[in-house]
Amino acid sequence: MPYSVTLPSGSKQAALVESTQADGKTFEQLRQECLQRGKLFEDPDFPAVDDSLFYSQRVPVNFEWKRPGEICKDPKFITGGATRTDICQGQLGDCWLLAAIASLTLHEDTLRRVVPHDQGFDRSYAGIFHFQFWQHNKWLDVVVDDRLPCVRSNLVFVHSADQTEFWSALLEKAYAKLNGSYESLKGGSTMEAMEDFTGGVGEMYEMKNPPSNLFLILKKAVERGSMLGCSIDITNSAESEAQTTTGLVKGHAYSITGVQEVNYRGSKVQLIRVRNPWGQVEWNGPWSDNSREWNAIDSSEKTRLLHNSLDDGEFWMEFGDFKANYDKIEICNLTADSLSDEVRKKWEVNLFEGNWIRGSTAGGCRNYIDTFWTNPQFKLCLDHPDDGDKLCSVIVALMQKNRRRLRKEGLDLETIGFAIYDAPDDQDHQGKDFFRYNGSKARSRSYVNMREVSERFRMPPGNYLLVPTTFQPHHEADFLIRIFSENKAGAMYVHANTLQCYQPHCKKKSVTFTVKYRQLWLPELHSISARELQHVLNNVLSRRKEVKFDGLTLNTCHSIINLMDVDNTGMLEFEEFKVFWDKLKKWIMLFLSYDTDRSGRMSSYELRSALNAAGMQLNNKLLQLLGLRFADENFDIDFDDYLTCIVRLENMFRVFQALDSQKQGVISLNMMQVKLHFFFFYY
């Protein structure tokens, strides 16, 4: 069930941390147990086996899992402080992660959160380490043992330039555990890891159309402690990791570590400092290491820019060259402050979780108008404009959850986006016609297969409807939405909160109607069983050419008797049959109205409308469950399943209303009642 919380951004209150261990034990508990037993920790949740390395291929070489003490004589967790030179890429394509780690080392407070310093190879060493990551509005404490994959005693993946330092290799292992395996870390966006290190909100800038004040934006981002990355796009797989003549690498993630201006031959020159996580392969153009430009500036400028102490893999570029060579900049802000604002703001955050379920709420983008309206909908109320302004600043960040971990199941990132509409005054889930005749007021710039899509808007005060979607319908994923606003904004998940059952009008039947019903009935019987009812209904419905079906199942007929059997005989009497037949005629007409192609089936996406027309208003969670239960592989529901669904729902409504004698909308059941009603509804 989607839920929401409202928290002030930038709160100083310490966030709670959850242990990810299957047994629920904390790092300290596990370490103490190991010290007391005199044994080094071996992580049962992420064992030192091939499956922790790769899931889609066999391990290409014979890896050995070794602890740091088996690799060198005097291992250290951190030597002389964690710096960006401690991150050298190994044989795994996770440069995006390493670029984020390099940026992390520039922010000491954030680094200490992700890499707690209460651990090492001193007397408290027990072969166990822990790291903290932000995941979907929670801080998680991830514990690992210190067995690392090696070949001939050399670390295979991330390592430090100092061969006795191991914090970066252990951090990579913890992040691999969080995502299911080392292989799951292949390929990604630097912003993804930055957000997992900070819980911040990301923004992206394309160099094809950069804002005029981009240098100022980057300068303020560095000053405010934001984390920055950049990359060069590729047009085909052959270009991945290809080196240009200027020493840059395509399809490779870099971190931005500095932004400065320098006096050069009487004028100001804008410079940007970039780092390659490989620790080598650098820009060889103007302002590169040992370039002639450095000889034309004052020695004090050199010292200020730390040119003489630059590390391998790190280099300066003139900002114009940077824009000409790089395609994308990713910025992770620790708050939602605009980097073009002069002052920092206090932001309010609304958070929701939800999911797209095929057959019910996975409606796809606006191109698929017949199903678009079935997507989850959120109402946003912007009542208070920004201080000294008539518009409201709002950032919408849509994130899909757990996709990297799901890669081993054949699932990858979905292509996602969102649209924002002016909302009507009512709080109902809007239908197809609303979106057919109303255009969006704002939307994500594009649909993209990234973990998070975020956009910043300035909108007039008012009520808005936010619709997050996958690009194509029928694609399933869980998602998280964060809505940042300068002033407190109201937000709610739009669905029917009340469960209302259709109440038919009782009309006095004439003798003619009674004769008509008798023609349907088995004349020699006063009451009939489920099997006899099956014979009667299949015989009658088969004569109706517009109703195409293979016959009602016995299970459906049992459900009908459960609904109509008011005297609890287990049989359906003639008077009860008359009431049911009137209901059935209405339900048949509803089914036919949604069976637009006369195939004998209706789309499961239309189930909400069909049930609403029958007087049954359900929330998204119930609709998702019904879609999963009754829809086939083509997301269709045949007449028999439709009838079973609607009969069981009305039965549940009837029982609930009978038990809710005070009309409070809440009932209390003991275990025996739960068992009784479960058996009653489903058997």
Buried (B, 14 or more C-beta within 10 A) or exposed (E): EBEBEEBEBBEEEEEEBEBBBEEEBBBEBBBBBBBEEEEBBEBEBBEBEBEBBBBEEEEEEEBBBBBBBBBBEEBBBBBEEBBBBBBBBBEBBBBBBBBBBBBBBBBEEBBEBBBBEEBBBEEEBBBBBBBBBBBBBEBBBBBBBBBBBBEEEEBBBBBBBBBBBBBBBBBBBBBBBBBBBBBBBBBBBBBBBBBBBBBBBBBBBEBEEEEEEBBBBBBBBBEBBBBBBBBBEBEEEEBEBBEEEBBBBBBBBBBBBBBBEBEBEEEEBBBBBBBBBBBEBBBBBBBBBEBEBBEEBEEEBBEEBBBEEBBBBBBBBBBEBBBEBBBBBBBBBBBBBBBEEEEEBEBBBBBBBBBBBBBBBBBBBBEBBBBBBBBBBBBBBBEEBBEEEEBBBBBBBBBBBBBBBBBBEEBEBBBBBBBBBBBEEEEEBBEBEBBEEBEBBBBBEEBBBBBBBBBBBBBEBEBBBBBBBBBBBBBBBBBBBBBBBBBBBEBBBBBBEEBEBBEEEEEEBEEEBEEEBEEBBBEEBEBBBBEBBBBBBBEBBEEEEEBBBEBBBEEBBBBBBBBBBEEEEEBBBBBBBBBBBBBBEBBBEBBBEBBEEEEBBBBBBBBBBBBBBBBBBBBBBBBBEBBEBBBEEEBBBBBBBBBBBBBBBBBBBBBBBEBEEEEEEEBEEEEEEEEEBEEEBEE
